[in-house]
Amino acid sequence: MSINKKISKMPVWVLLLILVYFLIQDFGLTRLSLKASSNVFEGNPLHRYFVGLIGPDYFLYMFPIALIIIILGVIYGGKLVSRFEKNMPGQQVVAIFVILIWLPNILHQIISFSGFRYKLHRMIEFLVGMPLSDWTVKKGIIVLGVILAIIFMILVEYDNYKLKKKK
């Protein structure tokens, strides 16, 4: 069974629920870190701007806006993908793409708040042989998300190539 057929069997609403969970997790853990220390650097300058403008509870105002952007992005991005590739389930592909880019960041936040972060950093420093900064870790998380998304897109495009070759 091809990957596109497997993807098309996934309901879009389940993928959107996963994205909503990621959004709640991201905003919730960001709020916890801002409550713990008001001068924490989150790696995103928008956090500092909104905390200075609204306060540490800015996520309550930003959550509906981010939710609408994600849902509309998946719906209209999926329609755009389906317009160019007729045999590809567009909304599902876009939702999985966003999930794969976002997943390493969510896992990093969970590891950071679980207390395992220090041990993980020391283990990576031992294996790599040099100290890690928070910025190095953030870059690694971004690169990992992009690599996962690229691998997914290669698999989807290869499946489309095989399907077109059969016809």
Short mmCIF file of the C-alpha atoms (twelve columns), coordinates in Angstrom:
data_MODEL
# 
_entry.id   MODEL 
# 
loop_
_atom_site.group_PDB 
_atom_site.id 
_atom_site.type_symbol 
_atom_site.label_atom_id 
_atom_site.label_alt_id 
_atom_site.label_comp_id 
_atom_site.label_asym_id 
_atom_site.label_seq_id 
_atom_site.Cartn_x 
_atom_site.Cartn_y 
_atom_site.Cartn_z 
_atom_site.pdbx_PDB_model_num 
ATOM 1   C CA . MET A 1   0.000  0.000  0.000   1 
ATOM 2   C CA . SER A 2   1.375  3.397  -0.948  1 
ATOM 3   C CA . ILE A 3   2.054  6.153  1.543   1 
ATOM 4   C CA . ASN A 4   -0.520 8.438  -0.099  1 
ATOM 5   C CA . LYS A 5   -3.252 5.832  0.395   1 
ATOM 6   C CA . LYS A 6   -2.255 5.438  4.050   1 
ATOM 7   C CA . ILE A 7   -2.275 9.212  4.515   1 
ATOM 8   C CA . SER A 8   -5.635 9.637  2.811   1 
ATOM 9   C CA . LYS A 9   -7.197 7.165  5.271   1 
ATOM 10  C CA . MET A 10  -6.296 9.450  8.205   1 
ATOM 11  C CA . PRO A 11  -9.116 11.818 9.054   1 
ATOM 12  C CA . VAL A 12  -8.125 15.482 8.868   1 
ATOM 13  C CA . TRP A 13  -9.832 16.237 12.169  1 
ATOM 14  C CA . VAL A 14  -7.529 13.793 14.002  1 
ATOM 15  C CA . LEU A 15  -4.469 15.525 12.570  1 
ATOM 16  C CA . LEU A 16  -5.933 18.907 13.494  1 
ATOM 17  C CA . LEU A 17  -6.518 17.639 17.058  1 
ATOM 18  C CA . ILE A 18  -2.842 16.682 17.233  1 
ATOM 19  C CA . LEU A 19  -1.920 20.184 16.082  1 
ATOM 20  C CA . VAL A 20  -4.249 21.733 18.672  1 
ATOM 21  C CA . TYR A 21  -2.614 19.572 21.364  1 
ATOM 22  C CA . PHE A 22  0.831  20.752 20.188  1 
ATOM 23  C CA . LEU A 23  -0.381 24.357 20.350  1 
ATOM 24  C CA . ILE A 24  -1.747 23.928 23.887  1 
ATOM 25  C CA . GLN A 25  1.462  22.185 24.968  1 
ATOM 26  C CA . ASP A 26  3.652  24.876 23.418  1 
ATOM 27  C CA . PHE A 27  1.728  27.802 24.893  1 
ATOM 28  C CA . GLY A 28  1.335  26.076 28.258  1 
ATOM 29  C CA . LEU A 29  5.008  25.246 28.675  1 
ATOM 30  C CA . THR A 30  5.984  28.717 27.489  1 
ATOM 31  C CA . ARG A 31  3.668  30.199 30.116  1 
ATOM 32  C CA . LEU A 32  5.184  27.989 32.817  1 
ATOM 33  C CA . SER A 33  8.697  29.063 31.893  1 
ATOM 34  C CA . LEU A 34  7.685  32.734 31.846  1 
ATOM 35  C CA . LYS A 35  5.973  32.412 35.227  1 
ATOM 36  C CA . ALA A 36  9.060  30.730 36.690  1 
ATOM 37  C CA . SER A 37  11.406 33.458 35.473  1 
ATOM 38  C CA . SER A 38  10.273 36.666 33.824  1 
ATOM 39  C CA . ASN A 39  13.622 37.191 32.086  1 
ATOM 40  C CA . VAL A 40  13.872 33.751 30.525  1 
ATOM 41  C CA . PHE A 41  14.963 33.812 26.883  1 
ATOM 42  C CA . GLU A 42  12.626 31.564 24.968  1 
ATOM 43  C CA . GLY A 43  14.501 31.783 21.671  1 
ATOM 44  C CA . ASN A 44  11.681 33.656 20.004  1 
ATOM 45  C CA . PRO A 45  11.746 37.467 20.106  1 
ATOM 46  C CA . LEU A 46  7.957  37.544 19.724  1 
ATOM 47  C CA . HIS A 47  7.609  36.048 23.209  1 
ATOM 48  C CA . ARG A 48  9.554  38.921 24.719  1 
ATOM 49  C CA . TYR A 49  7.556  41.476 22.768  1 
ATOM 50  C CA . PHE A 50  4.167  40.064 23.792  1 
ATOM 51  C CA . VAL A 51  5.202  39.543 27.410  1 
ATOM 52  C CA . GLY A 52  6.315  43.171 27.563  1 
ATOM 53  C CA . LEU A 53  3.115  44.341 25.871  1 
ATOM 54  C CA . ILE A 54  0.451  42.121 27.487  1 
ATOM 55  C CA . GLY A 55  2.178  40.220 30.297  1 
ATOM 56  C CA . PRO A 56  2.973  36.552 30.896  1 
ATOM 57  C CA . ASP A 57  -0.644 35.565 30.189  1 
ATOM 58  C CA . TYR A 58  -0.429 36.735 26.579  1 
ATOM 59  C CA . PHE A 59  -0.974 33.163 25.413  1 
ATOM 60  C CA . LEU A 60  -4.652 33.465 26.381  1 
ATOM 61  C CA . TYR A 61  -5.023 36.166 23.721  1 
ATOM 62  C CA . MET A 62  -2.703 34.579 21.174  1 
ATOM 63  C CA . PHE A 63  -4.117 31.039 21.376  1 
ATOM 64  C CA . PRO A 64  -7.284 31.688 19.309  1 
ATOM 65  C CA . ILE A 65  -5.284 33.639 16.714  1 
ATOM 66  C CA . ALA A 66  -2.664 30.882 16.400  1 
ATOM 67  C CA . LEU A 67  -5.406 28.243 16.263  1 
ATOM 68  C CA . ILE A 68  -7.182 30.008 13.408  1 
ATOM 69  C CA . ILE A 69  -3.897 30.458 11.520  1 
ATOM 70  C CA . ILE A 70  -3.030 26.762 11.865  1 
ATOM 71  C CA . ILE A 71  -6.467 25.504 10.845  1 
ATOM 72  C CA . LEU A 72  -6.757 27.874 7.871   1 
ATOM 73  C CA . GLY A 73  -3.164 27.095 6.882   1 
ATOM 74  C CA . VAL A 74  -3.870 23.368 6.806   1 
ATOM 75  C CA . ILE A 75  -7.164 23.768 4.930   1 
ATOM 76  C CA . TYR A 76  -6.003 26.244 2.293   1 
ATOM 77  C CA . GLY A 77  -2.510 24.785 2.055   1 
ATOM 78  C CA . GLY A 78  -4.110 21.395 1.459   1 
ATOM 79  C CA . LYS A 79  -6.316 22.810 -1.278  1 
ATOM 80  C CA . LEU A 80  -3.254 24.348 -2.914  1 
ATOM 81  C CA . VAL A 81  -1.358 21.048 -2.772  1 
ATOM 82  C CA . SER A 82  -4.359 19.157 -4.161  1 
ATOM 83  C CA . ARG A 83  -4.655 21.643 -7.000  1 
ATOM 84  C CA . PHE A 84  -1.149 20.836 -8.237  1 
ATOM 85  C CA . GLU A 85  -1.091 17.140 -7.353  1 
ATOM 86  C CA . LYS A 86  -4.465 15.524 -8.064  1 
ATOM 87  C CA . ASN A 87  -3.654 12.136 -6.504  1 
ATOM 88  C CA . MET A 88  -2.270 13.552 -3.233  1 
ATOM 89  C CA . PRO A 89  -4.399 14.056 -0.092  1 
ATOM 90  C CA . GLY A 90  -3.501 17.733 0.363   1 
ATOM 91  C CA . GLN A 91  -4.855 18.592 3.810   1 
ATOM 92  C CA . GLN A 92  -3.423 15.471 5.381   1 
ATOM 93  C CA . VAL A 93  -0.012 16.047 3.796   1 
ATOM 94  C CA . VAL A 94  0.135  19.654 5.010   1 
ATOM 95  C CA . ALA A 95  -0.997 18.683 8.524   1 
ATOM 96  C CA . ILE A 96  1.604  15.903 8.778   1 
ATOM 97  C CA . PHE A 97  4.257  18.283 7.428   1 
ATOM 98  C CA . VAL A 98  3.465  20.818 10.184  1 
ATOM 99  C CA . ILE A 99  3.395  18.064 12.823  1 
ATOM 100 C CA . LEU A 100 6.820  16.794 11.767  1 
ATOM 101 C CA . ILE A 101 8.339  20.269 11.883  1 
ATOM 102 C CA . TRP A 102 6.780  20.993 15.294  1 
ATOM 103 C CA . LEU A 103 7.402  17.592 16.945  1 
ATOM 104 C CA . PRO A 104 11.099 18.027 17.914  1 
ATOM 105 C CA . ASN A 105 10.319 21.332 19.649  1 
ATOM 106 C CA . ILE A 106 7.491  19.780 21.668  1 
ATOM 107 C CA . LEU A 107 9.694  16.842 22.664  1 
ATOM 108 C CA . HIS A 108 12.477 19.233 23.687  1 
ATOM 109 C CA . GLN A 109 10.081 21.217 25.869  1 
ATOM 110 C CA . ILE A 110 8.812  18.055 27.544  1 
ATOM 111 C CA . ILE A 111 12.383 16.880 28.171  1 
ATOM 112 C CA . SER A 112 13.324 20.329 29.513  1 
ATOM 113 C CA . PHE A 113 10.500 20.379 32.040  1 
ATOM 114 C CA . SER A 114 10.973 16.758 33.082  1 
ATOM 115 C CA . GLY A 115 14.449 17.413 34.483  1 
ATOM 116 C CA . PHE A 116 16.091 15.011 32.044  1 
ATOM 117 C CA . ARG A 117 17.485 17.929 30.033  1 
ATOM 118 C CA . TYR A 118 20.669 18.309 32.070  1 
ATOM 119 C CA . LYS A 119 21.524 14.599 31.765  1 
ATOM 120 C CA . LEU A 120 20.735 14.600 28.041  1 
ATOM 121 C CA . HIS A 121 22.938 17.653 27.420  1 
ATOM 122 C CA . ARG A 122 25.833 16.087 29.332  1 
ATOM 123 C CA . MET A 123 25.477 12.854 27.364  1 
ATOM 124 C CA . ILE A 124 25.472 14.721 24.036  1 
ATOM 125 C CA . GLU A 125 28.447 16.838 25.132  1 
ATOM 126 C CA . PHE A 126 30.335 13.660 25.988  1 
ATOM 127 C CA . LEU A 127 29.531 12.105 22.597  1 
ATOM 128 C CA . VAL A 128 30.258 15.265 20.594  1 
ATOM 129 C CA . GLY A 129 33.243 16.311 22.671  1 
ATOM 130 C CA . MET A 130 32.316 19.969 23.077  1 
ATOM 131 C CA . PRO A 131 29.960 21.977 25.310  1 
ATOM 132 C CA . LEU A 132 26.457 22.789 24.113  1 
ATOM 133 C CA . SER A 133 24.755 26.138 24.395  1 
ATOM 134 C CA . ASP A 134 20.987 26.625 24.366  1 
ATOM 135 C CA . TRP A 135 21.257 28.238 20.936  1 
ATOM 136 C CA . THR A 136 23.073 25.159 19.585  1 
ATOM 137 C CA . VAL A 137 20.285 22.958 20.922  1 
ATOM 138 C CA . LYS A 138 17.596 25.215 19.372  1 
ATOM 139 C CA . LYS A 139 19.352 25.086 15.992  1 
ATOM 140 C CA . GLY A 140 19.552 21.303 16.272  1 
ATOM 141 C CA . ILE A 141 15.832 21.105 17.021  1 
ATOM 142 C CA . ILE A 142 14.989 23.256 14.004  1 
ATOM 143 C CA . VAL A 143 17.278 21.214 11.758  1 
ATOM 144 C CA . LEU A 144 15.785 17.942 13.048  1 
ATOM 145 C CA . GLY A 145 12.238 19.152 12.289  1 
ATOM 146 C CA . VAL A 146 13.234 20.227 8.783   1 
ATOM 147 C CA . ILE A 147 15.013 16.905 8.162   1 
ATOM 148 C CA . LEU A 148 11.911 14.949 9.255   1 
ATOM 149 C CA . ALA A 149 9.719  17.058 6.958   1 
ATOM 150 C CA . ILE A 150 12.122 16.644 4.022   1 
ATOM 151 C CA . ILE A 151 12.221 12.857 4.480   1 
ATOM 152 C CA . PHE A 152 8.416  12.804 4.554   1 
ATOM 153 C CA . MET A 153 8.166  14.913 1.396   1 
ATOM 154 C CA . ILE A 154 10.715 12.694 -0.389  1 
ATOM 155 C CA . LEU A 155 8.636  9.620  0.475   1 
ATOM 156 C CA . VAL A 156 5.430  11.271 -0.754  1 
ATOM 157 C CA . GLU A 157 7.025  12.484 -3.985  1 
ATOM 158 C CA . TYR A 158 8.619  9.094  -4.619  1 
ATOM 159 C CA . ASP A 159 5.212  7.486  -4.191  1 
ATOM 160 C CA . ASN A 160 3.753  9.955  -6.710  1 
ATOM 161 C CA . TYR A 161 6.611  9.203  -9.105  1 
ATOM 162 C CA . LYS A 162 5.934  5.454  -8.893  1 
ATOM 163 C CA . LEU A 163 2.211  6.038  -9.428  1 
ATOM 164 C CA . LYS A 164 2.814  8.206  -12.503 1 
ATOM 165 C CA . LYS A 165 5.310  5.709  -13.868 1 
ATOM 166 C CA . LYS A 166 2.704  2.914  -13.675 1 
ATOM 167 C CA . LYS A 167 0.234  4.968  -15.697 1 
# 
